[in-house]
């Protein structure tokens, strides 16, 4: 949830000094989408690779251009086999960097989004298992990014290892959720699904790890914050 605060604040309070850079990257992002619609796939591929290589240094650009661009990699790859091959090479190169000891949160996040776009999220769960066995500090930093995929591929006990104290985590999420709504009430429609997913993940992990009493506490506390049918239907 802390990453959510950072990302949204970047959008709410953009830095004028990087506006030009952001515009350049955003134009490349929009042009790539247009090239896909026009079936100019080679041009789209070139732009997506350029964004991947260059949109790392400025956090605002990374979160508002590079990550959204990954969602289109799968679309392009499904229509242009050369792109599928190239994207997998890029992803595998990033995995190799991590295994060679050059871990960074952005590198892991790149891999997660590429895997999701290409329909290969199981690779994210496998990479997290590798970090758990070989670099626990990196695993701790990557857990929030990997959590959805760990649950999807039933690595519940591995997720529990890095979840920490659920009630403390929930209280932190509640505080952050409340602070952001106080900052801008218009964010509610974006924030509530994130909070809801966070709670569902915690309850699911706890229930699958035979901690049902604690799962009930998390569920009940969360329902004091938002009226969610999905949360209400948990543990039935």
C-alpha positions in Angstrom: 0.0 0.0 0.0 2.9 2.4 0.6 3.8 2.1 -3.0 0.3 3.2 -3.9 0.8 6.5 -1.9 4.1 7.2 -3.7 2.6 6.5 -7.2 -0.5 8.7 -6.6 1.4 11.6 -5.1 3.7 11.6 -8.1 0.6 12.1 -10.2 -0.9 14.7 -7.9 2.3 16.7 -7.5 4.3 16.5 -10.7 7.7 18.2 -10.9 7.8 20.9 -13.5 11.5 20.3 -14.2 10.8 16.8 -15.6 7.6 17.8 -17.5 9.4 17.9 -20.8 10.9 14.4 -20.3 7.5 13.1 -19.3 6.0 14.5 -22.4 8.6 12.9 -24.6 8.0 9.4 -23.1 4.2 9.9 -23.1 4.2 10.8 -26.8 6.2 7.6 -27.5 3.7 5.6 -25.5 0.7 7.1 -27.4 2.5 6.7 -30.7 3.2 3.0 -30.0 -0.5 2.4 -29.4 -1.4 4.1 -32.6 1.1 2.0 -34.5 -0.5 -1.1 -33.2 -3.9 0.0 -34.4 -2.5 0.8 -37.8 -0.7 -2.6 -37.9 2.7 -0.9 -38.0 4.0 -3.5 -35.6 7.7 -3.0 -36.2 7.4 0.7 -35.3 5.4 -0.1 -32.2 8.0 -2.7 -31.1 10.8 -0.2 -31.5 9.1 2.4 -29.3 8.2 -0.1 -26.6 11.8 -1.3 -26.4 13.0 2.4 -26.3 10.6 3.1 -23.4 11.8 0.0 -21.6 15.5 1.0 -21.9 15.1 4.6 -21.1 12.2 5.2 -18.7 13.8 4.1 -15.5 15.6 7.1 -14.0 12.6 9.4 -13.4 10.1 7.8 -11.1 7.1 9.7 -12.4 7.9 8.4 -15.9 8.5 4.9 -14.7 5.1 4.7 -13.0 2.9 6.6 -15.4 4.5 5.6 -18.8 6.7 2.5 -18.5 4.4 0.3 -16.4 1.3 1.1 -18.4 3.2 0.4 -21.6 3.9 -3.1 -20.5 0.1 -3.8 -20.6 0.3 -3.4 -24.4 3.2 -5.8 -24.9 0.9 -8.8 -24.8 -1.4 -7.2 -27.4 1.5 -6.5 -29.8 3.1 -9.9 -29.1 -0.2 -11.7 -30.0 -0.2 -10.0 -33.4 3.5 -9.9 -34.2 5.5 -13.1 -33.3 8.8 -11.2 -33.6 7.7 -9.0 -30.7 6.8 -12.0 -28.6 10.3 -13.4 -29.2 11.9 -10.1 -28.4 9.9 -9.4 -25.3 10.7 -12.8 -23.9 14.4 -12.1 -24.6 14.1 -8.8 -22.7 12.3 -10.5 -19.8 14.8 -13.3 -19.6 17.7 -10.8 -19.7 16.2 -9.1 -16.7 15.8 -12.4 -14.8 19.5 -13.1 -15.5 20.5 -9.8 -14.1 18.7 -10.6 -10.8 20.3 -14.0 -10.7 23.7 -12.5 -11.2 23.2 -10.4 -8.2 22.0 -7.1 -9.8 18.7 -7.0 -8.1 16.5 -3.8 -8.0 12.8 -3.4 -7.2 12.2 -1.8 -10.6 13.9 -4.8 -12.3 11.6 -7.3 -10.5 8.6 -5.1 -11.2 9.5 -5.0 -14.9 9.5 -8.8 -14.9 6.2 -9.0 -13.1 4.4 -6.7 -15.6 6.0 -8.4 -18.6 5.0 -11.8 -17.4 1.4 -10.6 -16.7 1.1 -9.1 -20.2 2.5 -12.2 -21.9 0.3 -14.6 -19.8 3.3 -16.1 -18.0 2.8 -14.9 -14.4 3.9 -18.3 -13.1 7.4 -17.1 -13.9 7.0 -14.3 -11.3 6.1 -16.8 -8.6 9.0 -19.0 -9.6 11.4 -16.0 -9.5 10.1 -15.0 -6.1 10.8 -18.6 -4.9 14.4 -18.1 -6.2 14.8 -14.9 -4.2 13.4 -16.6 -1.1 16.1 -19.2 -1.4 19.0 -17.0 -2.4 18.3 -13.3 -1.4 15.8 -12.9 1.3 16.3 -9.1 1.5 15.3 -8.8 -2.2 12.3 -11.1 -1.5 11.1 -8.8 1.2 11.4 -5.8 -1.1 9.6 -7.7 -3.9 6.8 -9.2 -1.8 4.1 -6.6 -2.4 4.8 -6.8 -6.1 4.7 -10.6 -6.2 1.8 -11.2 -3.7 -1.0 -11.5 -6.3 0.9 -14.1 -8.3 2.0 -16.1 -5.2 -1.7 -16.4 -4.3 -2.8 -17.2 -7.9 -0.3 -20.0 -8.1 -1.0 -21.2 -4.5 2.3 -20.4 -2.8 0.3 -19.5 0.3 2.9 -20.6 2.9 5.6 -18.7 1.0 3.4 -15.6 1.0 2.7 -16.0 4.7 6.4 -16.0 5.4 6.7 -12.4 4.0 3.2 -11.1 5.0 4.4 -10.1 8.5 1.9 -9.2 11.2 -1.5 -9.0 9.3 -3.2 -6.7 11.8 -0.3 -4.2 11.8 -0.2 -4.4 8.0 -4.0 -3.8 7.9 -3.8 -0.8 10.2 -1.1 0.7 8.1 -3.2 0.2 5.0 -6.2 1.8 6.7 -4.2 4.8 7.8 -2.7 5.3 4.3 -6.1 4.8 2.7 -7.7 7.4 5.0 -4.9 9.9 4.5 -5.1 9.7 0.7 -8.9 10.2 0.8 -8.4 13.2 3.0 -6.0 14.5 0.5 -8.3 13.9 -2.5 -11.8 12.4 -2.1 -11.9 11.9 -5.9 -9.4 9.1 -5.5 -11.9 6.9 -3.8 -12.9 4.9 -6.9 -9.2 4.0 -7.5 -8.2 3.5 -3.8 -11.1 1.2 -2.6 -10.4 -1.6 -5.1 -6.7 -1.5 -4.1 -7.6 -1.7 -0.4 -10.2 -4.4 -1.1 -7.6 -6.5 -3.0 -5.1 -6.1 -0.2 -7.6 -7.4 2.4 -8.7 -10.3 0.2 -5.1 -11.3 -0.2 -4.4 -11.2 3.5 -7.6 -13.2 4.4 -6.9 -15.8 1.7 -3.3 -16.3 2.9 -4.3 -16.6 6.5 -7.2 -19.0 5.8 -5.0 -21.2 3.6 -2.4 -21.3 6.3 -4.9 -22.4 8.9 -5.1 -19.1 10.7 -8.8 -18.6 10.4 -9.3 -16.8 13.6 -6.8 -14.1 12.6 -8.4 -14.1 9.1 -11.8 -13.3 10.6 -10.3 -10.4 12.6 -8.8 -8.9 9.4 -12.0 -9.3 7.6 -14.2 -7.8 10.3 -11.8 -4.8 10.8 -11.7 -4.1 7.0 -15.5 -4.1 6.8 -15.5 -1.2 9.3 -13.7 0.8 6.6 -15.4 -0.2 3.3 -18.6 -1.8 2.5 -17.3 -4.6 0.2 -19.4 -7.6 -1.0 -16.2 -9.4 -1.9 -14.8 -9.0 1.6 -18.2 -10.0 3.2 -18.2 -13.2 1.1 -14.9 -14.3 2.4 -14.6 -17.3 4.7 -18.1 -18.6 4.0 
